[in-house]
Amino acid sequence: MNSKLTESASLTLTNDRRVAIPEIGLELRVRTPQDFAGSGLELIETTNAPGFGPPLHKHREAEIFYILQGRYLFEVDGKRFEATAGDTVVANGNVPHRFVNTDSDPSKQLVMIVPGFDALAFFTKLGAAMKGGRLDDEAKQAFSARWGVEFLGPPLGTPSRGTE
């Protein structure tokens, strides 16, 4: 990682910490420095393959999604709506949410997570726990306990994926 602490105590980041989880159609780039994890926020850039997105879940952290390209169907606190490039979606902490890329091409988001946590470790461990693109019940319980995520339902679907 190449980062430079300036006299004003700001940080310039030039690293490229990324992880890909093909089973769930996700590529992730962490946009905040590694030693920033656990502070007030985490900033990640996600690329979702067509028809992919997370299952219905909730966690203590709030997430602010800024759509960079493409089109998503979101469900936040039981309300469904589309979001496209330039839109911002907020999922407050402990609010059930999920989304799916409804575009025919990969879609991208910039996601701010508040308070921050180690997103690279989270998604790396998630990728390792995935079997056939899903968490089995035992892995789901262990992952939930470790990371404080409560899984509440399946991913949103697209006609080609056949989910909800």
CYANA upper distance limits for C-alpha pairs under 8 A (distance plus 0.5 A):
  1 MET  CA     13 LEU  CA      8.46
  1 MET  CA     14 THR  CA      7.51
  1 MET  CA     15 ASN  CA      5.27
  1 MET  CA     16 ASP  CA      8.00
  1 MET  CA     33 PRO  CA      8.43
  2 ASN  CA     13 LEU  CA      7.00
  2 ASN  CA     14 THR  CA      5.93
  2 ASN  CA     15 ASN  CA      6.06
  3 SER  CA     11 LEU  CA      7.11
  3 SER  CA     12 THR  CA      5.93
  3 SER  CA     13 LEU  CA      5.28
  3 SER  CA     14 THR  CA      6.54
  3 SER  CA     15 ASN  CA      7.76
  3 SER  CA     33 PRO  CA      8.16
  4 LYS  CA     11 LEU  CA      6.34
  4 LYS  CA     12 THR  CA      5.95
  4 LYS  CA     13 LEU  CA      7.64
  5 LEU  CA      9 ALA  CA      6.31
  5 LEU  CA     10 SER  CA      6.47
  5 LEU  CA     11 LEU  CA      5.53
  5 LEU  CA     12 THR  CA      7.36
  6 THR  CA     10 SER  CA      6.27
  6 THR  CA     11 LEU  CA      7.11
  6 THR  CA     12 THR  CA      8.47
 13 LEU  CA     31 ARG  CA      8.19
 13 LEU  CA     32 THR  CA      7.53
 13 LEU  CA     33 PRO  CA      6.94
 15 ASN  CA     33 PRO  CA      8.15
 16 ASP  CA     29 ARG  CA      7.24
 16 ASP  CA     30 VAL  CA      7.58
 16 ASP  CA     31 ARG  CA      8.09
 17 ARG  CA     29 ARG  CA      6.24
 17 ARG  CA     30 VAL  CA      6.00
 17 ARG  CA     31 ARG  CA      8.24
 17 ARG  CA    120 LEU  CA      8.01
 18 ARG  CA     27 GLU  CA      7.80
 18 ARG  CA     28 LEU  CA      5.87
 18 ARG  CA     29 ARG  CA      4.77
 18 ARG  CA     30 VAL  CA      6.64
 18 ARG  CA    120 LEU  CA      7.72
 19 VAL  CA     27 GLU  CA      6.43
 19 VAL  CA     28 LEU  CA      5.84
 19 VAL  CA     29 ARG  CA      7.22
 19 VAL  CA    120 LEU  CA      7.62
 19 VAL  CA    123 PHE  CA      7.85
 19 VAL  CA    124 THR  CA      7.15
 20 ALA  CA     26 LEU  CA      6.29
 20 ALA  CA     27 GLU  CA      4.81
 20 ALA  CA     28 LEU  CA      6.74
 21 ILE  CA     25 GLY  CA      6.70
 21 ILE  CA     26 LEU  CA      5.70
 21 ILE  CA     27 GLU  CA      6.83
 21 ILE  CA    127 GLY  CA      6.00
 22 PRO  CA     26 LEU  CA      6.53
 22 PRO  CA     27 GLU  CA      8.21
 23 GLU  CA    127 GLY  CA      8.25
 23 GLU  CA    130 MET  CA      7.82
 23 GLU  CA    132 GLY  CA      7.09
 23 GLU  CA    133 GLY  CA      5.00
 24 ILE  CA     52 PHE  CA      6.86
 24 ILE  CA     53 GLY  CA      7.70
 24 ILE  CA     54 PRO  CA      8.42
 24 ILE  CA    133 GLY  CA      6.01
 25 GLY  CA     48 ASN  CA      6.08
 25 GLY  CA     49 ALA  CA      5.30
 25 GLY  CA     50 PRO  CA      8.23
 25 GLY  CA     52 PHE  CA      6.20
 25 GLY  CA     53 GLY  CA      8.08
 26 LEU  CA     46 THR  CA      7.35
 26 LEU  CA     47 THR  CA      6.30
 26 LEU  CA     48 ASN  CA      5.41
 26 LEU  CA     49 ALA  CA      7.00
 26 LEU  CA     52 PHE  CA      8.28
 27 GLU  CA     46 THR  CA      6.25
 27 GLU  CA     47 THR  CA      5.57
 27 GLU  CA     48 ASN  CA      7.14
 28 LEU  CA     44 ILE  CA      7.32
 28 LEU  CA     45 GLU  CA      6.24
 28 LEU  CA     46 THR  CA      5.05
 28 LEU  CA     47 THR  CA      6.88
 29 ARG  CA     44 ILE  CA      6.16
 29 ARG  CA     45 GLU  CA      5.59
 29 ARG  CA     46 THR  CA      6.94
 30 VAL  CA     42 GLU  CA      8.45
 30 VAL  CA     43 LEU  CA      6.83
 30 VAL  CA     44 ILE  CA      4.97
 30 VAL  CA     45 GLU  CA      6.89
 30 VAL  CA    119 ALA  CA      7.73
 30 VAL  CA    120 LEU  CA      7.19
 31 ARG  CA     42 GLU  CA      8.24
 31 ARG  CA     43 LEU  CA      5.78
 31 ARG  CA     44 ILE  CA      5.70
 31 ARG  CA     45 GLU  CA      7.36
 32 THR  CA     36 PHE  CA      6.86
 32 THR  CA     37 ALA  CA      8.24
 32 THR  CA     42 GLU  CA      6.64
 32 THR  CA     43 LEU  CA      6.11
 32 THR  CA     44 ILE  CA      7.84
 33 PRO  CA     37 ALA  CA      7.77
 34 GLN  CA    118 ASP  CA      8.11
 36 PHE  CA     41 LEU  CA      8.47
 36 PHE  CA     42 GLU  CA      7.97
 37 ALA  CA     41 LEU  CA      7.92
 37 ALA  CA     42 GLU  CA      6.93
 37 ALA  CA    116 GLY  CA      6.29
 37 ALA  CA    117 PHE  CA      5.44
 37 ALA  CA    118 ASP  CA      5.49
 37 ALA  CA    119 ALA  CA      8.25
 38 GLY  CA    115 PRO  CA      7.78
 38 GLY  CA    116 GLY  CA      5.60
 38 GLY  CA    117 PHE  CA      5.10
 38 GLY  CA    118 ASP  CA      7.14
 39 SER  CA    115 PRO  CA      7.23
 39 SER  CA    116 GLY  CA      5.98
 39 SER  CA    117 PHE  CA      7.75
 40 GLY  CA    114 VAL  CA      6.62
 40 GLY  CA    115 PRO  CA      5.26
 40 GLY  CA    116 GLY  CA      5.77
 41 LEU  CA    112 MET  CA      7.18
 41 LEU  CA    113 ILE  CA      5.94
 41 LEU  CA    114 VAL  CA      5.11
 41 LEU  CA    115 PRO  CA      5.30
 41 LEU  CA    116 GLY  CA      4.22
 41 LEU  CA    117 PHE  CA      7.80
 42 GLU  CA    112 MET  CA      6.20
 42 GLU  CA    113 ILE  CA      5.52
 42 GLU  CA    114 VAL  CA      7.19
 42 GLU  CA    115 PRO  CA      7.77
 42 GLU  CA    116 GLY  CA      4.90
 42 GLU  CA    117 PHE  CA      6.90
 42 GLU  CA    118 ASP  CA      8.22
 42 GLU  CA    119 ALA  CA      7.85
 43 LEU  CA    110 LEU  CA      7.59
 43 LEU  CA    111 VAL  CA      6.20
 43 LEU  CA    112 MET  CA      5.05
 43 LEU  CA    113 ILE  CA      6.82
 44 ILE  CA    110 LEU  CA      6.31
 44 ILE  CA    111 VAL  CA      5.70
 44 ILE  CA    112 MET  CA      7.02
 44 ILE  CA    119 ALA  CA      8.21
 45 GLU  CA    108 LYS  CA      7.52
 45 GLU  CA    109 GLN  CA      6.15
 45 GLU  CA    110 LEU  CA      4.94
 45 GLU  CA    111 VAL  CA      6.57
 46 THR  CA    108 LYS  CA      6.02
 46 THR  CA    109 GLN  CA      5.81
 46 THR  CA    110 LEU  CA      6.96
 46 THR  CA    111 VAL  CA      7.95
 47 THR  CA    106 PRO  CA      6.78
 47 THR  CA    107 SER  CA      6.07
 47 THR  CA    108 LYS  CA      4.92
 47 THR  CA    109 GLN  CA      7.16
 48 ASN  CA     52 PHE  CA      6.63
 48 ASN  CA     53 GLY  CA      7.32
 48 ASN  CA    101 ASN  CA      6.82
 48 ASN  CA    106 PRO  CA      5.97
 48 ASN  CA    107 SER  CA      5.89
 48 ASN  CA    108 LYS  CA      6.88
 49 ALA  CA    101 ASN  CA      7.25
 49 ALA  CA    105 ASP  CA      7.36
 49 ALA  CA    106 PRO  CA      5.06
 49 ALA  CA    107 SER  CA      7.23
 50 PRO  CA    100 VAL  CA      8.37
 50 PRO  CA    101 ASN  CA      5.68
 50 PRO  CA    102 THR  CA      6.61
 50 PRO  CA    103 ASP  CA      6.31
 50 PRO  CA    104 SER  CA      6.06
 50 PRO  CA    105 ASP  CA      6.25
 50 PRO  CA    106 PRO  CA      6.06
 50 PRO  CA    107 SER  CA      7.88
 51 GLY  CA    100 VAL  CA      6.47
 51 GLY  CA    101 ASN  CA      5.72
 51 GLY  CA    102 THR  CA      6.35
 51 GLY  CA    103 ASP  CA      8.15
 51 GLY  CA    157 GLY  CA      7.27
 51 GLY  CA    158 THR  CA      6.18
 51 GLY  CA    160 SER  CA      7.90
 51 GLY  CA    161 ARG  CA      6.91
 52 PHE  CA    100 VAL  CA      5.76
 52 PHE  CA    101 ASN  CA      6.18
 52 PHE  CA    155 PRO  CA      8.40
 52 PHE  CA    157 GLY  CA      8.37
 53 GLY  CA     98 ARG  CA      7.51
 53 GLY  CA     99 PHE  CA      5.87
 53 GLY  CA    100 VAL  CA      4.80
 53 GLY  CA    101 ASN  CA      6.95
 53 GLY  CA    155 PRO  CA      6.77
 53 GLY  CA    156 LEU  CA      7.63
 54 PRO  CA     98 ARG  CA      6.20
 54 PRO  CA     99 PHE  CA      6.89
 54 PRO  CA    100 VAL  CA      7.75
 54 PRO  CA    154 PRO  CA      8.44
 54 PRO  CA    155 PRO  CA      5.89
 54 PRO  CA    156 LEU  CA      8.27
 55 PRO  CA     98 ARG  CA      6.34
 55 PRO  CA     99 PHE  CA      8.36
 55 PRO  CA    151 PHE  CA      7.46
 55 PRO  CA    152 LEU  CA      7.97
 55 PRO  CA    153 GLY  CA      6.39
 55 PRO  CA    154 PRO  CA      5.07
 55 PRO  CA    155 PRO  CA      4.14
 55 PRO  CA    156 LEU  CA      7.38
 56 LEU  CA     96 PRO  CA      6.79
 56 LEU  CA     97 HIS  CA      5.90
 56 LEU  CA     98 ARG  CA      5.34
 56 LEU  CA    151 PHE  CA      6.63
 56 LEU  CA    152 LEU  CA      5.72
 56 LEU  CA    153 GLY  CA      5.25
 56 LEU  CA    154 PRO  CA      6.27
 56 LEU  CA    155 PRO  CA      6.38
 56 LEU  CA    156 LEU  CA      8.23
 57 HIS  CA     96 PRO  CA      5.75
 57 HIS  CA     97 HIS  CA      6.20
 57 HIS  CA     98 ARG  CA      7.19
 57 HIS  CA    149 VAL  CA      7.27
 57 HIS  CA    150 GLU  CA      5.97
 57 HIS  CA    151 PHE  CA      4.90
 57 HIS  CA    152 LEU  CA      5.65
 57 HIS  CA    153 GLY  CA      7.49
 58 LYS  CA     93 GLY  CA      7.82
 58 LYS  CA     94 ASN  CA      5.67
 58 LYS  CA     95 VAL  CA      6.06
 58 LYS  CA     96 PRO  CA      5.13
 58 LYS  CA     97 HIS  CA      6.90
 58 LYS  CA    149 VAL  CA      6.37
 58 LYS  CA    150 GLU  CA      5.88
 58 LYS  CA    151 PHE  CA      7.29
 58 LYS  CA    152 LEU  CA      8.10
 59 HIS  CA     93 GLY  CA      6.51
 59 HIS  CA     94 ASN  CA      5.44
 59 HIS  CA     95 VAL  CA      7.83
 59 HIS  CA    148 GLY  CA      6.55
 59 HIS  CA    149 VAL  CA      5.32
 59 HIS  CA    150 GLU  CA      6.86
 60 ARG  CA     93 GLY  CA      5.02
 60 ARG  CA     94 ASN  CA      5.44
 60 ARG  CA    148 GLY  CA      7.87
 60 ARG  CA    149 VAL  CA      8.41
 61 GLU  CA     92 ASN  CA      7.68
 61 GLU  CA     93 GLY  CA      5.11
 61 GLU  CA     94 ASN  CA      7.62
 61 GLU  CA    113 ILE  CA      6.82
 61 GLU  CA    114 VAL  CA      5.86
 61 GLU  CA    115 PRO  CA      6.26
 61 GLU  CA    116 GLY  CA      8.14
 62 ALA  CA     90 VAL  CA      7.98
 62 ALA  CA     91 ALA  CA      6.19
 62 ALA  CA     92 ASN  CA      4.83
 62 ALA  CA     93 GLY  CA      4.62
 62 ALA  CA     94 ASN  CA      8.13
 62 ALA  CA    113 ILE  CA      6.29
 62 ALA  CA    114 VAL  CA      5.69
 62 ALA  CA    115 PRO  CA      7.70
 63 GLU  CA     90 VAL  CA      6.45
 63 GLU  CA     91 ALA  CA      5.72
 63 GLU  CA     92 ASN  CA      6.89
 63 GLU  CA     93 GLY  CA      7.90
 63 GLU  CA    111 VAL  CA      6.99
 63 GLU  CA    112 MET  CA      6.11
 63 GLU  CA    113 ILE  CA      5.17
 63 GLU  CA    114 VAL  CA      6.94
 64 ILE  CA     88 THR  CA      7.46
 64 ILE  CA     89 VAL  CA      6.30
 64 ILE  CA     90 VAL  CA      5.05
 64 ILE  CA     91 ALA  CA      6.87
 64 ILE  CA    111 VAL  CA      6.01
 64 ILE  CA    112 MET  CA      5.57
 64 ILE  CA    113 ILE  CA      7.12
 65 PHE  CA     88 THR  CA      6.02
 65 PHE  CA     89 VAL  CA      5.53
 65 PHE  CA     90 VAL  CA      6.79
 65 PHE  CA    109 GLN  CA      6.69
 65 PHE  CA    110 LEU  CA      6.34
 65 PHE  CA    111 VAL  CA      5.06
 65 PHE  CA    112 MET  CA      7.13
 66 TYR  CA     85 ALA  CA      8.32
 66 TYR  CA     86 GLY  CA      7.19
 66 TYR  CA     87 ASP  CA      6.42
 66 TYR  CA     88 THR  CA      4.99
 66 TYR  CA     89 VAL  CA      7.06
 66 TYR  CA    109 GLN  CA      5.95
 66 TYR  CA    110 LEU  CA      5.59
 66 TYR  CA    111 VAL  CA      6.78
 67 ILE  CA     71 ARG  CA      8.43
 67 ILE  CA     83 ALA  CA      7.65
 67 ILE  CA     84 THR  CA      6.51
 67 ILE  CA     85 ALA  CA      5.24
 67 ILE  CA     86 GLY  CA      6.03
 67 ILE  CA     87 ASP  CA      6.04
 67 ILE  CA     88 THR  CA      6.88
 67 ILE  CA    108 LYS  CA      6.70
 67 ILE  CA    109 GLN  CA      4.92
 67 ILE  CA    110 LEU  CA      6.93
 68 LEU  CA     84 THR  CA      8.39
 68 LEU  CA     85 ALA  CA      5.49
 68 LEU  CA     86 GLY  CA      6.75
 68 LEU  CA    107 SER  CA      8.07
 68 LEU  CA    108 LYS  CA      5.75
 68 LEU  CA    109 GLN  CA      5.61
 68 LEU  CA    110 LEU  CA      7.23
 69 GLN  CA     84 THR  CA      7.33
 69 GLN  CA     85 ALA  CA      5.18
 69 GLN  CA     86 GLY  CA      8.33
 69 GLN  CA    107 SER  CA      5.81
 69 GLN  CA    108 LYS  CA      5.64
 69 GLN  CA    109 GLN  CA      7.56
 70 GLY  CA     84 THR  CA      6.35
 70 GLY  CA     85 ALA  CA      6.46
 70 GLY  CA    101 ASN  CA      8.12
 70 GLY  CA    103 ASP  CA      6.42
 70 GLY  CA    105 ASP  CA      7.71
 70 GLY  CA    106 PRO  CA      7.38
 70 GLY  CA    107 SER  CA      4.84
 70 GLY  CA    108 LYS  CA      7.06
 71 ARG  CA     82 GLU  CA      7.57
 71 ARG  CA     83 ALA  CA      6.35
 71 ARG  CA     84 THR  CA      5.03
 71 ARG  CA     85 ALA  CA      7.44
 71 ARG  CA    101 ASN  CA      6.49
 71 ARG  CA    102 THR  CA      6.16
 71 ARG  CA    103 ASP  CA      5.73
 71 ARG  CA    107 SER  CA      6.90
 72 TYR  CA     82 GLU  CA      6.16
 72 TYR  CA     83 ALA  CA      5.77
 72 TYR  CA     84 THR  CA      6.92
 72 TYR  CA     99 PHE  CA      6.95
 72 TYR  CA    100 VAL  CA      5.97
 72 TYR  CA    101 ASN  CA      4.97
 72 TYR  CA    102 THR  CA      5.73
 72 TYR  CA    103 ASP  CA      7.56
 72 TYR  CA    107 SER  CA      8.16
 73 LEU  CA     80 ARG  CA      7.40
 73 LEU  CA     81 PHE  CA      6.25
 73 LEU  CA     82 GLU  CA      5.01
 73 LEU  CA     83 ALA  CA      6.87
 73 LEU  CA     99 PHE  CA      5.93
 73 LEU  CA    100 VAL  CA      5.87
 73 LEU  CA    101 ASN  CA      7.04
 73 LEU  CA    102 THR  CA      6.85
 73 LEU  CA    156 LEU  CA      8.46
 74 PHE  CA     79 LYS  CA      8.45
 74 PHE  CA     80 ARG  CA      6.00
 74 PHE  CA     81 PHE  CA      5.96
 74 PHE  CA     82 GLU  CA      6.58
 74 PHE  CA     83 ALA  CA      7.63
 74 PHE  CA     97 HIS  CA      7.93
 74 PHE  CA     98 ARG  CA      6.42
 74 PHE  CA     99 PHE  CA      4.66
 74 PHE  CA    100 VAL  CA      7.14
 75 GLU  CA     79 LYS  CA      5.75
 75 GLU  CA     80 ARG  CA      4.77
 75 GLU  CA     81 PHE  CA      7.08
 75 GLU  CA     97 HIS  CA      5.89
 75 GLU  CA     98 ARG  CA      5.85
 75 GLU  CA     99 PHE  CA      6.51
 76 VAL  CA     80 ARG  CA      7.14
 76 VAL  CA     91 ALA  CA      6.78
 76 VAL  CA     95 VAL  CA      7.56
 76 VAL  CA     96 PRO  CA      6.54
 76 VAL  CA     97 HIS  CA      4.88
 76 VAL  CA     98 ARG  CA      7.19
 77 ASP  CA     95 VAL  CA      6.24
 77 ASP  CA     96 PRO  CA      5.75
 77 ASP  CA     97 HIS  CA      6.65
 78 GLY  CA     96 PRO  CA      7.98
 78 GLY  CA     97 HIS  CA      8.24
 83 ALA  CA     87 ASP  CA      6.27
 83 ALA  CA     88 THR  CA      8.07
 83 ALA  CA     89 VAL  CA      8.12
 91 ALA  CA     95 VAL  CA      6.82
 91 ALA  CA     96 PRO  CA      8.37
 91 ALA  CA     97 HIS  CA      7.27
 96 PRO  CA    152 LEU  CA      8.16
 98 ARG  CA    155 PRO  CA      7.20
 98 ARG  CA    156 LEU  CA      7.36
 99 PHE  CA    155 PRO  CA      7.80
 99 PHE  CA    156 LEU  CA      6.68
100 VAL  CA    155 PRO  CA      7.87
100 VAL  CA    156 LEU  CA      6.29
100 VAL  CA    157 GLY  CA      7.35
100 VAL  CA    158 THR  CA      8.28
101 ASN  CA    106 PRO  CA      7.91
101 ASN  CA    107 SER  CA      6.79
102 THR  CA    158 THR  CA      7.33
103 ASP  CA    107 SER  CA      7.44
113 ILE  CA    117 PHE  CA      8.26
118 ASP  CA    122 PHE  CA      6.76
119 ALA  CA    123 PHE  CA      6.62
120 LEU  CA    124 THR  CA      6.50
121 ALA  CA    125 LYS  CA      6.49
122 PHE  CA    126 LEU  CA      6.61
122 PHE  CA    147 TRP  CA      7.97
123 PHE  CA    127 GLY  CA      6.53
124 THR  CA    128 ALA  CA      6.86
125 LYS  CA    129 ALA  CA      6.71
126 LEU  CA    130 MET  CA      6.80
126 LEU  CA    143 PHE  CA      8.12
129 ALA  CA    135 LEU  CA      6.93
129 ALA  CA    139 ALA  CA      6.85
130 MET  CA    134 ARG  CA      5.73
130 MET  CA    135 LEU  CA      5.63
130 MET  CA    136 ASP  CA      8.37
131 LYS  CA    135 LEU  CA      6.65
131 LYS  CA    136 ASP  CA      7.84
135 LEU  CA    139 ALA  CA      6.25
135 LEU  CA    140 LYS  CA      5.94
136 ASP  CA    140 LYS  CA      6.45
137 ASP  CA    141 GLN  CA      6.68
138 GLU  CA    142 ALA  CA      6.82
139 ALA  CA    143 PHE  CA      6.43
140 LYS  CA    144 SER  CA      6.45
140 LYS  CA    151 PHE  CA      8.28
141 GLN  CA    145 ALA  CA      6.65
142 ALA  CA    146 ARG  CA      6.67
143 PHE  CA    147 TRP  CA      6.48
143 PHE  CA    148 GLY  CA      8.33
143 PHE  CA    149 VAL  CA      7.99
144 SER  CA    148 GLY  CA      5.66
144 SER  CA    149 VAL  CA      5.21
144 SER  CA    150 GLU  CA      6.33
144 SER  CA    151 PHE  CA      8.05
145 ALA  CA    149 VAL  CA      7.87
154 PRO  CA    163 THR  CA      7.63
154 PRO  CA    164 GLU  CA      7.20
155 PRO  CA    163 THR  CA      7.08
155 PRO  CA    164 GLU  CA      7.06
156 LEU  CA    163 THR  CA      6.64
156 LEU  CA    164 GLU  CA      5.51
157 GLY  CA    161 ARG  CA      6.43
157 GLY  CA    162 GLY  CA      6.41
157 GLY  CA    163 THR  CA      4.69
157 GLY  CA    164 GLU  CA      5.26
158 THR  CA    162 GLY  CA      6.72
158 THR  CA    163 THR  CA      7.24
158 THR  CA    164 GLU  CA      8.30
159 PRO  CA    163 THR  CA      8.22
